[in-house]
Each structure stands twice: as C-alpha cells, then as structure tokens.
Amino acid sequence: MGAYIVRRIAQTLVILFLLSVIVFLIMHLLPGDPVRMILGGEASHEEVEMVRKELGLDRPLPVQYVSWLGGVLQGDLGTSFASKEKVIDLIKKRLPVSFHIGICAFVLALMIGIPAGIIAAVKRGGWIDSLITVMANLGMAVPVFWLGILGIYFFSLKLGWLPVQGYTSPFDDFWKSLKQTAMPIVLLSLTTLAQVARQTRSAMLEVIRQDYIRTARAKGLKEKDVILRHALRNALIPVITILGVGMGHLVGGSVFIEQVFNLPGMGRLMVQSIFNHDIVVVQAIVLVVATVVAAANLLVDIAYGYLDPRIRYR
Amino acid sequence: MSLEAQGVPPKINNMRRFFRVFLARTIVKISLAVLVIMILLALFAPIVAPYDPYAQNMANSLQKPSWDHWLGTDLLGRDILSRIIYGAQTSLLVGFVAVVIAGSVGMTIGLLSGYFGGILDTILMRVMDALIAIPTIILALAIGAMLGGGIGNVILALGIAIVPGYARLMRGQVLAVKQSDYIIAGELMGMSNIRNMLVHVLPNCISPLIVLITMNLGMAILAEAGLSFLGLGIKPPGAAWGSMVNDGYPYLLQNPLLSLAPGAAILIVVLAFNIVGDALRDALDPRLRGAK
C-alpha cells in the first residue's frame, strides 16, 4: 500500500508540473496580445511597450515561466491587472464561497444518488427503476445554466419562495444563507447526482449477479443485509472512480451557477477576469482549480487502492 | 486467424443482432428520430424557418407567442423559432467539427504513443493526464480567453479538451494488439510497421470509438452552449442556443420562452445523443458478440 501511495503521489507531482507548463503556454503562446487587450486599440506603440516592460512581459518566455513558477511555489500568484490586488488575496476571498456550494452539492449528490442507484438496481425493471433511469439521463443532459434560470423563474419569480441572487456566509446568517444557497446547491448537484445514480445502479446490477451474493442469500441472510452489507461495499468501488471525474464537472458547473445566481466565487472571478483580459488571474485560477482536481483524483485513487487490493499491483 | 476459424458466427448475424438490440427500446427509436430531425432542420434551415433569424423589427419587440410567431420574438423583434432552427446549425457544426478534429489528433497521438512506447509514450500520456485534470469548461474558457470568441475558436478550445479520450482509447487498443500473436509473428518475419499496426488496430477500435464519439457530441454541444451563454462563444447576432438563453434572462417575466425554449432544445438534443450512445454501447458490447 505504501509503495502504491508513493507512486501515485509521484505521478501527481509530475502531472502538476506539466499542468503548470500547459497553463503557462496557453496563456502566453496563443495569439492575442494581452497588453493590447488591456490598453485598448488606441494605445500608442510606446505605451504598449512601456506597460509590457512594467508587467515583465518582454522577457523571454522560459524566464517568465521560471519567475512565475517560483512565485507560485512561494504562494505568490501574481497581481491582478484590473484591480491591482494580489491574486492570492482575491482567491482567498472567493474560494470559500465556491467550496461551500461545491462541497454541499457533492455531498447532496452522494446522499441522494447512491440510494437512488441502489433502489433502481434492486427493483430493476420496475416503474421506479424506469423513473430513476429517466431522471438520471435527464440530469446528465441538462444545461446547468438553463436549469438555474428555470429555477429562478419558478421558485423566485412565480412562487416567490427563494431570493434571486446574493450570497451570505452561513457563519454570518445561517437561515438567510440557506435560502440563498438552496437553489444553487441543489441545481449544481443534479448532474453529479445523475452520474452517481447511474454508476451505482450499473455497479450494483453487476455485483448482484455474482456468486457470493447467491451464497449470502443461500445462507439465509435477510435481503437487506445481503444488499447493504455485501453487495454495496463492492458496488461502491467503481462508483468511487467516477467521483474524481465528478469533481471536475462540479467545478465546471459551478462557473455557470455562480454566473446565474451572482455568487462571488472562483467561477465568477474567472469569467470576469476573462472579460477584463486579466490573464494573470485567469492563469492562477486555472492552475488552482486543476491542482484541486488533481489532488482530489489522487485521494480517490488512494481510496480505490485501499478498497480494491488488486489495483495496487498494476 | 480468421474469426470463422475461431468459432465466432459470421458477420451478417452480428449485424442483425446489433440492430435488434440497438433498436429494442422505443426511447432509442425516438431519440434517433430526434437526431435525424435536428440534422434535417440544420441542413434545410433556410427553407424550414418561417423568418430570417437576423431580421430585426423593433415594432414587434418582445411579443408573446402568437400564430405569427409561434414562440414569440426577442428584444429586437427577431423570431425565436427561426433562431432556434438556425441555432441547430451552429450546435451541430461545432459538435461535429470539434469531435472530428479531436478524434483525428487524439487517435494519431494514441497510435504513435502506443506503437513507439518508451519515453515518448510516457511523456505523451502524462500530458494527456494533465489535460484531463483541467475541467473541460475551465480549459475551454482559458483557451477562449486568449483566442477570443467566435465559432472557430470555440471548436479549437473544445477540440483540445476532448483529445485525451481518443488518445487513451487508441493507445489502449494499440497496446492490446501489439501483444497478440500475429503481430509478434509478423515482426519475426520482418513485417512490422505502423501501417500494419493500423490495419489490425482500427477494426477493434470501431465499437468503443463510436460510443466515445456519440458521448462527446452531446458533451460538445453542451459545452458550446455554455460558452455562448457566458458570452465567450458565438455572440449575438449569431443564432446560438446558449447565447439566446443568456439574452432572454432579463426578460423572464415578459416572455420566459426566450430563455427556456433554446435551453429545452439543448436538453432534448443532448439527451438524444446520450440515449443513442448508451444504446450503441449496449448493442456493441463484445460480451454479447456471437450470442443469439
């Protein structure tokens, strides 16, 4: 187990390094002069060159990369062009919001998705299986931003139950926060919920056919014990593998949810920075996000290695 | 070694069995019909659409659904239904081109990586892993940020994001084939080269490739809609479903269909692609090959 963990950590570090290179290249190699974009079309040649020197963008690319990477490793993600704040401070303000919505959505997806998948598998072919399968398919096909607008239309405008936008930290005012974040959290969780339900269902169907389940039943165990104690444990293993991918989708979905509900999170910051041509911020956000996802994948792989010993020896 | 010699029934049975399993459920037939209708709408948009999607008519601004305009009009008096029909062109175009480009590039990378192995393989696959770690939307946003909006850049951004899937698939198949007896025999006879590899690998690839393509098409359409919604994809006056949803947001009380109708179109099409993709995967399941 230890060797497996070390191997996976080493792989993740390599991936993180490559990530930093890829992110840097995207922001610096693609056509589009960021300095011109910030200053606008009418800036004179001298002004452009002056700003370019000021921002250090006239140095050769490898030098810029090393300088940037050095800063990152020390916790300095640069300074925003638009607001002149340190990027790390901007991110520190926004990350908790995205985390709040994201983690709650993730937990909700698991809490509803796994039982739904189990029920669908156990009652296979019945009406509840069909219902759950249809809802899962819908959940994976629906555009998150549209769902947000639909939710606002019904629950805010027509029924007046929930506010349209705004964000309060749950530590400041719990009930207000709950009312404001209820829709975003539920809607964000739907896609992952659908995936989890589908995966749990197909994993359970796979496991229920196995011989050891037949043995358990033959032993006279109650059906509830057969399903929950024996089948579920094995079925959850493949489900864990999609949790890593699910996190990525959750992060992507949060960009839209934050936009529609006007929540001051990382996704919204990224979109705003793109429109401001603030590539320092965009670069930092992509790096942070990808690092979080890579770390989550690492944890998922380690958990997978713990639960399924066969994987450790590949 | 021919398939018949191994005791597998001849191909014609497989084809019939495939269609029987594939088309078994009604929902699959409906989804296929939806996709065909969408493709036809996109191809024949100029004939089918009742109005020019770009024709502005301020006198008709923000009308509710009526016999003249089945879904109403937007702020500039443009017919919503026509814009949705033309939007199908955008979605399909982006989806297909992105998938074709990503597929070609990805499969080439996978082929080279699997065939040559060694350090090239390690580097390429680590790069693919790094790409996968970045969520698709975020990656597409970052690339789009540098390139600007517009249909070409959206295609490029989406294409880059989905390359790793094809690379991994192809590489897996190449590695599997590389170990088979007939390749080793061929190498001993001095026959090995990349063309040979391709000839043997491609037939095995086809099934998972078709499933991957279908799933990616749905995902690409969803992603393009998302980018357009944020204002980074196809911008107005271009008729794209995502940007229509965004444009309609301020007018939810006057005519909710402005946002809800194009979104429903996205949902229906992506759902159809997903259902067909699932059915394809079930029908192509190698464990069922040769079964009754």
Interface residues (C-beta under 8 A of the other chain):
Chain A: Q11 V14 I15 L16 L18 L19 I22 V23 I26 M27 L30 P31 G32 N137 L138 M140 A141 V142 P143 V144 F145 W146 I149 L150 I152 Y153 L157 G248 H249 V251 G252 G253 V255 F256 Q259 V260 M270 V271 I274 F275 H277 I279 V282 Q283 I285 V286 V289 A290 V293 A294 N297
Chain B: R126 V127 D129 A130 L131 A133 I134 P135 T136 I137 I138 L139 L141 A142 I143 G144 A145 M146 L147 G148 G218 L222 A225 G226 F229 L230 G231 L232 G242 V245 N246 Y249 L252 L253 P256 S259 L260 G263 A264 I266 L267 V270 L271 F273 N274 I275 D278
